Amino acid sequence: MTFSRCISCAIASAIVLSCCSCSDMNDYTSRSSRITDSETEYTTVQPVDESKDSSDADGTGDEMLEAVSADVEQLINDLAKPHNKDTVQSDIDKLLDMFDIIYEKRTFASVDFYSDYQNSEAKAAFQSTEHLFSIAEALISYGFFCGTESQYNALFRDITPPEAAELYGSGDYDLETARAEAESAYLDDEENMNRYYDIVDDDTLSMDEKNLRCAEILIDMLADETPESFYDDYYRDYTGDEIFALRETVTSNIIPAYFDLRDKYLETWPLTRYAHEELSETPFDVIQKYAGSLSPDIRKSADRLVNEKLFKICSSEKAFDISFMDDLPAQNSAYIFIGQQSDEDIFSAAVHEFGHFHASFYDDTHAFLMKDNFDIAETQSQGMEILFTQFYDDIYGDNGRMNGDHMRLSTLSDICYCVFSAFCIGSFEYELVSRINDITPEEVVRLFNSACDDSPVGYHLSDIAHLYECPGYYISYATSALASLELFFDLAEDKDRAIEKYEKMAEISCYSGEYTFREALDICGFEDVITEKFITDISKKLSDYALNVKAHL
């Protein structure tokens, strides 16, 4: 067992169609630094807030890890002393602040790596910060577990990972043993991921061979999972059984609606002309232009993103085809990376990541305490995409209404694709876990193909990094997409109400664990989207919408 959140979970804000991830070192320089080249590459590197207690924060990964180890040891020593509550609380705060800084170092290392993913130095720096993050998280978890066993247990009740008691409570651990265990677990995880990427990158292997070898990895990785435990890391209030039971409803309703939208999208294609150059070079400036029409808070987030240049767009061929937002928790800020997006896709990718960016400023959860609720997080990003569809007539080209309709059809069909592809892949994962102790690699491949046979998913088992980096994550794309589709029709009926619903969702933390997905939907005025009735009704609305768009051919 490990405590590390996988990289794809940290950066999982990319659209499913990119199949990138789904959440993740530079020296720190001035926030105002900006470098622009002819490849439309914008970059800035953020400083650590000097008001933070960040001693050892600028050291190497090894130095920072030794500092964390020393601070955990100090915490353990302070736990033994009577009348020492204030000192223990100070120890806790110091560790939480240090982990925020470590998280930021990982964020910037990931930006560097994905900007030039074949650069050996960038890869080494990225791997170094991943190691630092993983081991530091385990050491702090051990220290906090010791706190739960001490006279100051009340201070640790809400900040100690549940896994800590299961791991450390069943053995004779000290700090050195905990670190050794963490190193071993990290190497096991790294070996699995290296195996996966070695297979994917091996051009001598046929697709069938890649799929079989990846199936072996999944069997190894999921050996200890059960259907009951599989969703535990995601703070979900729905079960795999519910998802599996709804797959047929999704297949028979959402997929026809998807084809209705795509057919009309293709009919409108000959009339479209986009302002490609403008949108691809400055998508966040375009977002800033319209953000104020949504709400003052959304405008404030757009201004901060653009004015402080908290993003990097990299169209160089050296960049990885991925987009993500990740937090900068030590500074109560965030950062967006967009790599290798097409002219047509870059604006929607930018709006998607801006949704995550905007929501991040309502949330001050320490990185160590983050509880990843991606159903909420992806609703915040896909919902922002929906809100911006109202501006498409003005944003796209000089054909006015027709270009706007064309791009709305594109957005809606992409979101429908998220729904049915994630249901297929998510139900495959759940069925695999249900059979994990009695299944062969050949059967895993057949199970995956069977789950996708009735839909135009278009993936092979070896294509989807989520399955190996963050098992159980994928279904969140579907649930959040359903909620965002509800917003589209709200927007047509009552724009102010739709924006109000979105803003309430943006204000709900996807990290704090305070709300589950269905609770968040209810609080914000959404329907329960994980039901047969909702899926059937929304599919009909989508098909009717496509039917009523005039092609004018």
Summary of the structure (lengths in Angstrom):
residues: 553
radius of gyration: 23.4
end to end distance: 59.1
largest distance: 81.5
contacts: 1926
relative contact order: 0.14
helix: 64%
strand: 4%
